[in-house]
């Protein structure tokens, strides 16, 4: 439902919305009701000129009237649109603000961080032309043997995965990756492997489009596969968020609001079906007496059903540039990524946990006010870190069910340790102490310059993605390696996740037949299908005269089935463990 709002000027005339509707509510009653959070939050310095004004904590009919005025652009009118959960609304304005202006919002609501419902924020100044180099180090070609082309799916060229170790204790769940090629002629896209490391699903995206943070989540109560999709330069992504159902159909594509674009580092679907992610707008600000381009690490939450912004947080104004370990670029036009937020998650108490690579710190944030509750690590740590608990250039800070905190400690670029670690810290938030509980390292002693994650699994195990080092491994609670695999040379993966997954593609199986000296070889595949137990080969002189001639248990992504007879056309039929037919491929002419 769309609501129009009258923006009442307490100290002047009334500016009425397009429909001229005033939402009736007594100011005194509004002030006594539940607290309301506003975004951009009071005091924000770098809001986008195209920002919505989002209010959370009450139904749209309980928000009363709202006045919005820009110091340079004057009174703004707009439409108040309800969030899908009924607990807030976003005022979508008819025109943008100017850069570098002070915006005043007046309400009769008890807004966190405001005085008598009134507050202000400022819009950012764009940095003008910036110099961001393209992703470096791209080879001219992928090394030989780094990828395979299935005969039944010649359009697919997935990277080769080599499993070095797998024990009976390893998880039975699927593995989800986003292989990123370092070469121009390679395919990139989301990939799903079975528990043994065999390919189940690969979706090439084309060009320089990449997929990161591929994982299984739940949306509207159903399991889905999600990822970020777009391009990246110098570790900063520009793209959108994708949600696929079990048939691999896109059920939603989520884009950032307020003029921002979603970054590659995070995509969490919250229990209220919102998307939590990161954005990296560059703004112009003074640093050491010079006006230069600076990256503002922004956390944004979008209502997936409506596309409205329900939460937004900015690092500028909250985290001082003096906290950064990242050197200031020599050119003022090269954006200084002084925070580089690379993970955000909902803590057990509803707060947010954010990892910031460039400050070597994890931050706990109050989502109602945007205030920093505490810092763990970095130059201004609120915790005393015990022996071995210090980390640097880290990724993927997550609260575990037992209250501990897991972190992928890169400690690289430049190196701080000899090896990267997946660490678990015990936090005493009352005494403000942090102690090292465990530290898993890769058997090859990997030092990952960038990326990486550590996913908690049942029984204290964890799945670790080694980022730029192309390895992914599973470790028991005592550190033993339960599973270890690698992508081919020329590829890397930001994160690696395990999860239960059942895929039932809306597409058909594929077949290919090749004649040999005595009979033929038939190749069968079905991209994304997880329930196929066996293949039945159909063959005949023409496409409409096929009969069963052979069968075989399903092997890898593509199953090779030797057939003693030769034919002009072949097709394959997929069956499950009970023998039921799941799908049949189109007939294909047998090749020489």
C-alpha positions in Angstrom: 0.0 0.0 0.0 1.3 3.5 -0.8 0.7 6.4 1.6 1.1 10.1 0.8 2.3 12.2 3.7 1.7 15.8 4.5 5.0 17.3 5.8 3.9 19.8 8.3 6.0 22.9 8.9 5.6 23.7 12.6 7.2 27.1 12.3 5.5 28.1 8.9 3.2 27.0 6.2 2.2 23.4 5.5 3.7 21.5 2.6 1.2 18.8 1.5 2.0 15.6 -0.3 0.7 14.8 -3.8 -2.6 13.4 -2.6 -3.1 16.1 0.0 -3.7 13.5 2.7 -2.8 14.3 6.3 -2.4 11.3 8.6 -4.4 12.1 11.7 -2.6 11.4 15.0 -2.3 13.5 18.1 1.3 14.7 18.6 1.2 13.9 22.3 0.1 10.3 21.5 2.9 9.9 19.0 5.5 11.1 21.5 4.3 8.5 24.1 4.4 5.5 21.8 7.2 3.1 21.0 10.6 4.4 20.1 11.4 5.0 16.4 14.7 4.7 14.6 15.5 6.9 11.7 17.8 6.4 8.7 19.9 8.2 7.7 20.6 8.4 11.5 20.7 11.8 13.2 24.1 13.3 12.7 25.1 11.3 9.6 27.6 13.2 7.5 27.6 11.4 4.2 24.1 10.5 3.2 23.4 10.1 -0.5 21.6 13.0 -2.2 19.0 10.5 -3.4 18.4 9.0 0.0 15.0 7.8 1.3 14.1 8.8 4.9 13.3 5.5 6.7 11.5 5.2 10.0 11.4 1.9 11.9 9.4 0.9 15.0 5.8 1.7 14.2 3.2 1.0 11.5 2.9 3.5 8.8 -0.4 4.9 10.1 1.3 5.6 13.5 4.1 7.9 12.1 2.1 11.1 12.0 3.3 14.0 9.8 6.8 14.6 8.6 8.6 17.8 7.6 11.8 17.6 5.4 13.8 20.6 4.4 17.2 20.9 2.7 19.4 23.9 3.6 19.9 24.5 -0.1 17.0 22.8 -1.8 14.1 23.8 0.6 11.0 21.8 1.3 10.7 18.3 0.0 7.6 16.4 -0.8 7.3 12.6 -1.2 5.4 9.4 -0.7 5.5 7.4 2.5 5.7 3.7 1.6 5.1 0.9 4.1 7.7 -1.8 4.8 6.4 -5.3 4.2 6.6 -6.3 7.9 4.3 -3.5 8.9 6.9 -2.1 11.4 8.1 1.0 9.5 8.0 3.0 6.3 10.3 4.9 3.9 9.6 8.5 2.8 10.5 8.4 -0.9 11.1 12.0 -2.0 10.1 13.5 -5.3 13.5 15.0 -6.0 17.0 14.5 -4.6 18.9 16.8 -2.2 21.9 18.8 -3.2 25.4 17.7 -2.3 26.9 19.0 0.9 23.6 20.3 2.4 22.1 20.0 5.8 18.8 18.2 5.9 16.4 18.8 8.7 13.6 16.3 9.6 10.8 17.3 12.0 8.4 14.8 13.5 6.3 14.3 16.7 7.9 10.9 17.2 10.3 9.7 20.0 13.2 9.2 17.5 16.4 7.7 18.9 19.2 10.3 18.9 16.8 13.2 18.2 15.4 16.0 20.3 11.6 16.3 20.4 11.4 14.2 17.2 13.6 16.7 15.3 17.0 15.8 13.8 19.3 16.5 10.9 21.9 14.9 8.7 24.2 16.0 5.9 24.6 14.8 2.4 28.0 13.8 0.9 30.1 15.6 -1.6 31.0 13.5 -4.6 34.8 13.2 -5.1 34.7 14.0 -8.8 36.9 11.9 -11.1 38.5 9.0 -9.2 41.3 6.7 -10.3 40.5 3.1 -9.6 42.6 0.6 -11.6 40.9 -2.5 -13.0 41.5 -5.9 -11.3 45.2 -6.5 -11.8 47.2 -9.6 -12.6 44.9 -11.1 -15.2 46.7 -13.7 -17.3 46.1 -13.9 -21.0 44.9 -17.5 -20.8 43.9 -20.1 -18.1 46.6 -22.7 -17.6 46.1 -26.0 -19.5 44.0 -28.4 -17.5 42.4 -25.8 -15.3 38.9 -26.4 -16.6 36.8 -29.0 -18.2 34.2 -28.9 -20.9 31.6 -31.6 -20.5 30.6 -33.2 -23.8 26.9 -33.0 -23.0 27.3 -29.3 -21.9 30.0 -27.8 -24.1 28.8 -24.3 -23.1 30.1 -24.9 -19.6 33.8 -24.7 -18.7 33.9 -25.1 -14.9 37.2 -24.9 -13.1 38.7 -28.2 -12.1 38.4 -29.1 -8.4 40.9 -31.5 -6.9 40.1 -33.2 -3.5 43.3 -33.9 -1.6 41.8 -35.4 1.5 38.4 -36.5 2.7 37.7 -38.5 5.8 34.5 -40.3 6.9 33.9 -37.6 9.5 33.6 -34.9 6.9 30.2 -33.2 6.5 27.6 -34.8 4.2 26.5 -31.4 3.0 27.1 -29.7 -0.3 29.9 -27.2 -0.8 29.1 -23.7 -2.3 31.8 -21.6 -4.0 32.1 -18.6 -6.2 35.2 -19.3 -8.3 36.9 -16.1 -9.5 39.2 -16.4 -12.5 42.5 -14.6 -12.7 42.4 -14.9 -16.5 40.3 -13.2 -19.1 39.2 -16.3 -21.0 37.8 -18.2 -18.0 34.2 -18.5 -16.9 33.1 -17.2 -13.5 30.0 -17.9 -11.6 28.3 -19.7 -8.7 29.3 -23.4 -8.2 27.8 -26.2 -6.1 29.7 -29.4 -5.3 28.5 -32.5 -3.6 29.9 -33.7 -0.3 32.7 -35.5 -2.1 33.8 -32.5 -4.1 32.1 -33.5 -7.4 30.4 -30.8 -9.5 26.7 -30.5 -9.1 25.9 -27.0 -10.5 27.7 -24.3 -12.4 26.3 -21.1 -13.8 28.7 -19.0 -15.9 27.9 -15.3 -15.8 29.8 -14.1 -18.8 32.4 -11.3 -19.4 34.0 -10.0 -16.2 30.9 -10.6 -14.1 31.7 -12.5 -11.0 29.7 -14.2 -8.1 30.8 -14.1 -4.5 29.4 -15.2 -1.2 27.5 -18.1 -2.6 25.5 -19.8 0.1 22.2 -21.5 1.1 19.8 -19.3 3.0 16.0 -19.2 3.6 13.6 -16.7 2.0 9.9 -16.8 2.8 10.5 -20.0 4.7 12.0 -21.9 1.7 15.7 -22.8 1.0 17.3 -20.7 -1.6 20.8 -20.2 -3.1 22.1 -16.6 -2.9 25.1 -14.7 -4.1 26.4 -11.2 -5.0 26.9 -10.6 -8.7 28.8 -7.9 -10.5 32.3 -6.5 -11.2 35.0 -5.5 -8.9 38.1 -3.2 -8.9 40.7 -3.0 -6.1 38.4 -5.1 -3.8 35.4 -2.9 -4.3 32.4 -4.5 -5.9 29.6 -3.0 -8.0 26.6 -5.2 -8.5 23.4 -6.6 -7.1 22.1 -9.6 -5.0 20.6 -12.7 -6.5 18.1 -15.3 -4.9 17.4 -18.6 -6.7 14.8 -21.2 -5.7 15.4 -25.0 -5.8 14.5 -25.0 -9.5 17.3 -22.4 -10.0 14.8 -19.8 -11.0 15.5 -16.2 -9.9 12.8 -15.3 -7.3 14.4 -11.9 -6.5 17.2 -9.6 -7.5 18.0 -7.1 -4.7 19.5 -3.7 -5.5 20.9 -1.2 -3.0 18.8 1.9 -2.3 19.6 5.5 -1.8 21.7 5.7 -4.9 24.2 3.1 -3.7 25.4 -0.2 -5.3 25.8 -3.4 -3.5 29.4 -4.5 -2.8 30.7 -8.1 -3.1 31.5 -8.8 0.5 28.2 -9.7 2.1 24.7 -10.8 1.6 22.6 -12.0 4.6 18.9 -12.7 4.4 17.5 -11.8 7.9 14.7 -13.7 9.6 12.3 -10.8 8.5 13.2 -11.4 4.8 15.4 -8.3 4.4 18.8 -8.2 2.7 21.8 -7.1 4.8 24.8 -6.1 2.8 27.7 -3.6 2.3 28.2 -0.7 -0.1 31.3 1.4 -0.8 30.5 4.9 -2.0 33.4 7.3 -2.5 33.0 10.7 -1.0 35.1 13.9 -0.8 36.4 14.9 2.6 39.4 16.6 4.3 42.3 14.3 5.3 45.5 15.8 6.7 44.7 19.2 5.2 43.8 17.9 1.7 40.4 17.2 0.2 40.6 13.7 -1.2 38.4 10.8 -2.2 37.6 8.5 0.8 35.6 5.2 0.8 32.6 5.3 3.2 31.9 1.7 4.4 28.1 1.6 4.4 25.9 -1.1 5.9 22.4 -1.2 4.3 19.4 -3.3 4.9 16.7 -3.5 2.2 13.2 -4.9 2.4 13.4 -7.6 -0.3 9.7 -7.5 -1.1 9.5 -3.7 -1.6 13.1 -2.6 -2.3 12.8 0.0 0.4 15.7 0.8 2.7 15.0 -0.2 6.3 18.5 0.5 7.8 21.6 2.3 6.9 24.9 2.9 8.7 28.0 4.9 7.6 31.6 4.5 8.8 32.5 8.2 8.2 31.6 10.1 11.4 31.7 6.9 13.5 35.2 5.5 12.8 38.0 8.0 12.7 40.6 7.9 9.9 43.3 7.6 12.6 42.1 4.1 13.3 43.2 2.8 9.9 46.2 0.6 9.2 45.8 1.1 5.5 48.2 3.7 4.0 46.9 6.8 2.4 47.2 6.6 -1.4 49.7 9.0 -3.0 47.1 10.5 -5.3 44.1 12.4 -3.9 42.0 10.9 -6.7 42.6 7.3 -5.6 39.9 6.5 -3.0 41.3 5.7 0.4 39.5 2.6 1.7 40.3 3.4 5.3 37.8 1.0 6.9 37.0 -1.7 4.3 34.0 -3.4 6.0 34.0 -7.0 4.8 31.4 -8.8 6.9 28.3 -7.9 8.8 26.0 -10.2 10.7 23.2 -10.0 13.2 24.5 -10.7 16.7 22.5 -12.9 19.2 21.0 -9.7 20.9 20.0 -8.1 17.6 23.0 -5.8 17.4 25.3 -5.9 14.3 28.8 -7.3 14.1 31.0 -5.8 11.5 34.6 -6.8 10.5 36.8 -4.0 9.1 39.9 -5.2 7.4 41.7 -1.8 7.3 41.4 -1.1 11.0 42.1 -4.6 12.2 38.9 -4.5 14.3 35.5 -6.0 14.8 32.8 -3.5 15.8 29.5 -4.1 17.6 26.9 -1.6 16.4 23.6 -0.5 18.0 21.2 -0.6 15.0 18.8 1.8 16.7 21.2 4.7 17.0 24.2 3.6 14.9 26.5 4.0 17.9 29.6 1.7 18.3 28.9 -0.4 21.4 32.5 -1.8 21.4 35.6 -2.4 19.4 37.5 -5.7 19.4 41.1 -5.3 18.2 42.6 -2.4 16.3 44.1 0.8 17.7 41.2 1.6 20.1 40.2 -1.9 21.3 37.8 -2.0 24.2 39.0 -5.5 25.0 42.3 -6.7 26.3 43.3 -9.4 23.9 45.2 -12.4 25.4 48.1 -14.3 24.0 47.5 -15.3 20.4 44.2 -13.5 20.2 45.4 -10.5 18.1 44.4 -10.5 14.4 45.1 -8.4 11.4 43.6 -7.7 7.9 40.8 -10.1 9.0 37.5 -11.2 7.4 34.2 -12.9 8.4 33.5 -12.1 12.0 30.6 -14.3 13.2 29.0 -15.0 16.6 28.7 -18.7 17.3 25.9 -20.4 19.2 28.1 -20.9 22.2 28.8 -17.1 22.5 32.3 -17.3 21.0 33.4 -15.3 18.0 35.0 -16.8 14.9 37.3 -14.7 12.6 39.3 -15.5 9.5 42.6 -13.9 10.5 44.5 -13.2 7.2 47.4 -11.5 8.9 48.7 -10.8 5.4 49.3 -8.0 2.9 51.6 -6.9 4.4 52.3 -10.1 6.5 51.9 -10.0 10.2 52.1 -13.8 10.7 53.6 -16.6 8.7 50.2 -18.3 8.2 46.6 -17.3 8.1 44.3 -18.8 10.7 40.6 -19.5 11.4 40.4 -18.5 15.0 37.7 -18.7 17.7 37.8 -16.2 20.5 36.1 -16.3 23.9 34.7 -12.9 24.8 33.9 -11.7 28.3 31.9 -8.6 27.5 31.6 -7.6 31.1 35.3 -7.8 31.9 36.2 -6.8 28.3 38.7 -9.6 27.7 39.2 -11.8 24.7 41.0 -15.2 24.8 42.0 -17.5 22.0 40.0 -20.8 22.1 41.3 -22.3 18.9 43.3 -21.6 15.8 43.1 -23.7 12.7 45.8 -23.4 10.0 45.9 -25.1 6.6 48.3 -28.1 6.3 50.1 -26.3 3.5 50.7 -23.3 5.8 48.8 -20.9 3.6 49.1 -17.2 4.0 46.0 -15.6 2.3 46.6 -12.0 1.2 42.9 -11.4 0.7 39.4 -12.8 1.3 38.6 -15.9 3.3 35.9 -17.2 5.8 35.3 -19.6 8.6 31.8 -21.1 8.8 30.7 -22.9 12.0 29.5 -26.5 11.4 27.7 -28.9 13.8 29.9 -30.5 16.5 32.4 -27.6 16.6 33.7 -28.3 13.1 34.2 -25.4 10.7 34.5 -24.9 6.9 37.3 -22.6 5.9 37.7 -20.8 2.6 41.3 -19.7 2.1 40.4 -16.8 -0.2 43.1 -15.8 -2.6 44.9 -19.2 -2.0 42.2 -21.2 -3.9 41.9 -23.9 -1.1 38.9 -24.8 1.0 39.0 -27.2 3.9 36.9 -28.6 6.8 38.4 -28.9 10.2 37.2 -30.7 13.3 36.9 -29.0 16.6 40.4 -30.2 17.6 41.9 -28.8 14.4 42.2 -32.0 12.4 41.6 -31.7 8.7 38.5 -33.6 7.6 38.3 -32.4 4.1 40.7 -30.5 1.9 40.3 -29.4 -1.8 41.6 -26.8 -4.2 40.5 -25.0 -7.3 42.7 -25.1 -10.4 45.5 -22.7 -10.8 44.2 -19.4 -12.1 41.1 -19.3 -9.8 40.3 -18.2 -6.3 37.2 -18.1 -4.2 36.2 -15.4 -1.7 34.3 -17.8 0.7 33.4 -21.5 0.9 30.2 -22.7 2.6 28.7 -26.1 3.4 24.9 -26.6 3.5 22.3 -29.2 2.8 20.8 -28.5 -0.6 18.3 -30.2 -2.9 18.2 -29.0 -6.5 15.4 -29.8 -8.9 16.3 -27.8 -12.1 13.5 -26.4 -14.3 15.7 -27.2 -17.3 16.0 -30.6 -19.0 18.9 -33.1 -18.7 21.4 -33.1 -21.6 22.9 -36.0 -23.6 25.7 -36.4 -26.2 26.7 -39.5 -28.1 30.0 -40.3 -29.7 30.6 -43.3 -32.0 33.5 -45.6 -31.3 34.9 -48.8 -32.8 32.2 -51.0 -31.3 29.1 -49.1 -30.3 29.2 -45.6 -28.8 29.8 -43.6 -25.7 26.8 -41.7 -24.3 27.4 -38.7 -21.9 24.6 -37.6 -19.6 24.3 -34.6 -17.3 21.7 -32.4 -15.6 23.1 -29.2 -14.3 22.0 -28.6 -10.7 20.1 -31.9 -10.1 20.8 -33.6 -6.8 18.3 -36.5 -6.8 19.6 -38.4 -9.9 20.7 -41.9 -8.9 20.9 -43.5 -12.4 20.8 -42.8 -16.1 18.9 -44.7 -18.8 20.1 -44.4 -22.4 17.5 -44.2 -25.2 18.7 -44.7 -28.7 17.3 -45.1 -32.2 17.6 -44.4 -35.9 15.6 -41.1 -35.5 14.7 -38.6 -32.8 11.2 -39.9 -32.6 12.0 -43.6 -32.5 14.1 -44.1 -29.4 14.1 -47.2 -27.1 16.1 -48.1 -23.9 19.5 -49.7 -24.7 21.6 -49.3 -21.5 21.7 -47.8 -18.0 24.3 -46.8 -15.5 24.6 -45.4 -12.0 25.2 -41.7 -11.9 28.9 -40.8 -11.7 30.3 -37.3 -11.6 28.7 -34.1 -13.1 28.7 -35.9 -16.4 28.4 -39.7 -16.5 30.0 -41.6 -19.4 27.9 -44.7 -20.4 29.4 -47.2 -22.9 26.8 -48.7 -25.2 27.4 -51.8 -27.2 25.2 -50.8 -30.1 25.4 -47.8 -32.4 22.5 -45.5 -33.3 21.9 -42.2 -35.1 20.2 -40.5 -32.1 20.4 -40.7 -28.3 18.7 -39.3 -25.3 19.0 -39.9 -21.6 16.4 -40.4 -18.8 17.2 -39.5 -15.2 15.8 -41.7 -12.4 15.9 -41.4 -8.6 16.8 -44.0 -6.1 13.3 -45.5 -6.3 13.4 -45.7 -10.0 11.0 -42.9 -10.7 11.7 -40.8 -13.8 12.8 -37.3 -13.0 13.4 -36.0 -16.5 14.3 -36.8 -20.0 16.7 -35.0 -22.3 16.0 -33.9 -25.9 17.3 -36.3 -28.5 20.7 -35.5 -30.0 22.4 -36.8 -33.1 25.4 -39.0 -32.4 28.7 -37.5 -33.6 31.6 -39.3 -35.2 
